[in-house]
Amino acid sequence: MSSPTATTAAAREHPAALLARVIFGSYAWLVFIVIALVLLLSLLVVPGMDRRRHLAGVASRLILRLTFTRLVVTGAQHLPVGQCVVAANHASYIDAIVIKAVLPENYAYVVKREMANVPLAGLLLRRIGTEFVERFNRHKGSLDARRVLRTASSGQSLLFFPEGTFVGEPGLLKFHSGAFKSAAYARCPVVPCVIRGTRAILQSPRFFPRPGLIEVELLPPIWPPEGLESEDVARQLREQTRAAILERLGEPDRGGVFA
């Protein structure tokens, strides 16, 4: 159900502006569907995870370019040469495309398990080595978390959206602890990632995107503290990462962290 704010904004929109948004939005969806289908066919036959992830990055950058979306990336020098966990704020469905356009091939997504059942997207995500995590079934979620920890211990760099979901209104939601438990377990740094502009381009519950500017800022890595138990390490990493993102995001605090 659309929020009253979104409904009121839509009602105030000038008919000409609404028509322009529908035309551009339809074009943007066509671009996405065509490129996603071509990408999926390629991923089904191309061997090697790094090659498939490279193709996904090329496709993501092409989608942004063809939809007149300007992408500005700062702080790329903060990505370590070795393993790390990138934790990014989440504001829109297009965040995944943006991150894939930015990060190199050695990063795997960690996303909610519902995405595995989305037509086209689920198969595409599996072909680039995505880790799916159950959010609502505690037993299955625990099994998924252990699998992600094993992936982290093998040296795989990971990308998390620790809020786990997003809403239409600006603000940083609570952080789940999975990203930070993975970093604590692997004894690798967390790189906070700030994404700005995606909510304005495709705001929930709107269907049609619009052109715009997206800024991705990678912040200095936060290393696990020494001499603490894993749970305490994860808690500190979570709190410090969230504080760093909140400081640079320019949006209100909508929930603090989970205890």
C-alpha positions in Angstrom: 0.0 0.0 0.0 1.4 3.4 -0.9 2.1 5.8 1.9 0.0 9.0 2.3 3.0 11.1 1.6 3.7 9.3 -1.7 0.1 9.4 -2.7 -0.2 13.1 -2.0 3.0 13.8 -3.9 1.7 11.8 -6.9 -1.5 13.8 -6.8 0.3 17.1 -6.9 2.5 16.1 -9.9 1.8 18.0 -13.1 0.3 15.8 -15.8 3.2 16.7 -18.2 5.8 15.8 -15.6 3.9 12.6 -14.8 3.8 11.6 -18.6 7.6 12.4 -18.9 8.3 10.2 -15.9 6.2 7.3 -17.3 7.9 7.6 -20.7 11.4 7.7 -19.2 10.6 5.0 -16.6 9.3 2.7 -19.3 12.5 3.2 -21.3 14.6 2.6 -18.2 12.8 -0.7 -17.5 13.2 -1.8 -21.1 16.9 -1.1 -20.9 17.2 -3.1 -17.7 15.2 -6.1 -18.9 17.1 -6.4 -22.2 20.5 -6.1 -20.6 19.5 -8.4 -17.7 18.3 -11.1 -20.2 21.5 -10.8 -22.3 23.6 -11.0 -19.1 21.7 -14.0 -17.8 22.2 -15.9 -21.1 25.9 -15.0 -20.9 26.2 -16.1 -17.3 24.7 -19.5 -18.1 27.6 -20.3 -20.5 30.6 -18.3 -19.3 32.9 -20.4 -17.0 34.6 -19.0 -13.9 33.1 -16.9 -11.1 35.4 -13.9 -11.7 34.4 -13.8 -15.4 30.7 -13.9 -14.6 31.0 -11.2 -11.9 33.1 -9.0 -14.3 30.3 -9.3 -16.9 27.7 -8.4 -14.2 29.7 -5.3 -13.4 30.0 -4.3 -17.1 26.2 -4.8 -17.5 25.5 -2.7 -14.4 27.6 0.2 -15.6 25.9 0.0 -19.0 22.5 0.1 -17.4 23.4 3.3 -15.5 25.0 4.9 -18.6 22.0 4.2 -20.9 19.5 5.5 -18.3 21.4 8.8 -18.0 22.4 8.0 -14.4 25.5 9.8 -13.4 27.7 7.7 -10.9 30.4 9.4 -8.8 32.6 7.2 -6.7 35.0 8.5 -4.0 37.2 6.6 -1.5 38.0 3.6 -3.7 41.5 3.7 -2.3 40.0 2.5 1.0 39.2 -1.0 -0.3 42.0 -3.2 1.0 44.0 -5.4 -1.3 43.0 -8.4 0.8 39.7 -9.7 2.2 37.1 -7.3 3.7 33.4 -6.9 4.4 31.7 -3.9 2.7 28.6 -2.7 4.6 26.4 -0.2 2.7 23.2 1.6 3.5 20.1 0.5 1.6 17.6 2.9 0.0 16.3 1.4 -3.2 16.1 -1.6 -5.5 18.8 -0.2 -7.7 21.4 -0.2 -4.9 22.5 -3.7 -5.9 23.1 -2.5 -9.5 25.1 0.5 -8.2 27.3 -1.6 -5.9 27.9 -4.2 -8.7 29.1 -1.3 -10.9 31.5 -0.1 -8.2 33.1 -3.1 -6.5 35.6 -5.4 -8.2 35.0 -9.1 -9.0 36.2 -10.6 -5.8 33.1 -9.6 -3.8 30.0 -11.7 -3.2 26.6 -10.3 -2.3 24.8 -11.4 0.9 21.1 -10.8 0.4 17.7 -11.8 1.8 16.6 -15.3 0.7 13.4 -13.9 -0.8 15.5 -12.7 -3.7 16.4 -16.3 -4.7 12.7 -16.8 -5.7 12.4 -13.6 -7.9 12.2 -14.6 -11.6 15.3 -13.8 -13.5 17.0 -12.0 -10.6 17.3 -15.1 -8.5 19.0 -17.2 -11.2 21.3 -14.2 -12.1 22.3 -13.8 -8.4 23.1 -17.4 -8.0 25.3 -17.4 -11.1 27.5 -14.7 -9.6 27.9 -16.5 -6.3 25.4 -14.7 -4.1 24.9 -15.9 -0.5 21.2 -16.0 0.5 20.2 -15.5 4.1 16.8 -16.4 5.7 15.3 -13.5 7.7 12.1 -15.0 9.2 12.8 -18.6 10.0 15.3 -18.7 12.9 16.5 -22.2 12.3 17.1 -21.7 8.6 18.6 -18.3 9.3 21.1 -19.8 11.7 22.1 -22.4 9.1 22.5 -19.7 6.5 24.6 -17.6 8.9 26.9 -20.5 9.5 27.4 -20.9 5.8 28.2 -17.3 5.3 30.7 -17.5 8.2 32.4 -20.4 6.4 32.5 -18.3 3.2 34.1 -15.5 5.1 36.7 -17.8 6.7 37.7 -19.0 3.2 38.9 -15.5 2.4 35.9 -14.4 0.3 35.2 -10.6 0.5 31.5 -9.9 1.1 29.0 -7.1 0.5 26.1 -6.6 3.0 23.2 -4.3 3.2 23.0 -4.6 7.0 19.7 -2.8 7.3 18.2 -5.8 5.5 15.5 -3.8 3.8 14.6 -0.2 2.9 11.6 2.2 3.1 10.5 5.2 1.1 11.3 7.8 3.7 14.9 9.0 4.2 16.7 7.6 7.2 19.1 4.9 8.3 17.4 1.8 9.8 18.7 -0.6 12.4 21.6 -2.8 11.5 21.5 -6.6 11.7 24.7 -8.2 13.0 25.5 -10.7 10.2 28.0 -8.5 8.4 30.0 -7.8 11.5 29.9 -11.4 12.8 31.4 -12.4 9.5 34.2 -9.7 9.8 34.9 -10.7 13.4 35.1 -14.4 12.5 37.4 -13.8 9.5 39.4 -11.0 11.4 39.1 -8.7 8.4 38.1 -5.1 8.2 34.7 -3.6 7.5 34.6 -0.8 4.9 31.5 1.4 5.4 29.9 2.4 2.2 27.6 5.4 1.8 25.1 5.4 -1.1 23.3 8.7 -1.9 20.7 9.4 -4.6 19.2 6.0 -5.3 16.1 6.7 -3.3 15.4 9.9 -5.4 15.8 7.9 -8.6 13.6 4.9 -7.6 11.7 5.6 -4.4 9.5 2.9 -2.9 6.7 2.4 -3.7 7.1 4.3 -7.0 7.4 2.0 -10.1 9.0 4.3 -12.6 12.6 5.5 -12.1 13.9 8.9 -13.1 17.4 10.1 -14.2 19.7 11.5 -11.5 23.0 11.6 -9.7 24.2 8.7 -7.5 27.2 9.1 -5.2 29.0 6.2 -3.6 31.5 7.0 -0.9 33.8 4.3 0.5 35.0 5.2 4.0 38.3 4.2 5.7 38.2 0.5 6.9 37.4 -0.3 10.5 39.5 -3.1 11.8 38.4 -5.6 14.4 39.7 -4.7 17.9 42.1 -7.0 19.6 41.7 -8.9 22.8 37.8 -9.2 22.8 35.4 -12.0 22.4 33.9 -12.4 18.9 30.5 -11.2 20.0 32.0 -8.0 21.5 34.1 -7.5 18.3 31.0 -7.8 16.1 29.1 -5.4 18.3 31.8 -2.8 18.2 32.2 -3.1 14.4 28.5 -2.7 14.0 28.3 0.4 16.1 31.3 2.1 14.6 30.3 1.2 11.0 26.8 2.5 11.5 28.0 5.7 13.1 30.4 6.3 10.2 27.7 5.8 7.6 25.2 7.9 9.5 27.7 10.8 9.8 28.2 10.9 6.0 24.8 10.0 4.8 23.0 13.2 5.6 19.7 11.4 6.6 18.1 11.0 10.0 18.7 8.1 12.4 15.6 5.8 12.2 16.4 3.2 14.8 19.9 2.8 16.3 21.3 -0.7 16.4 20.0 -4.0 17.5 21.1 -5.0 21.1 
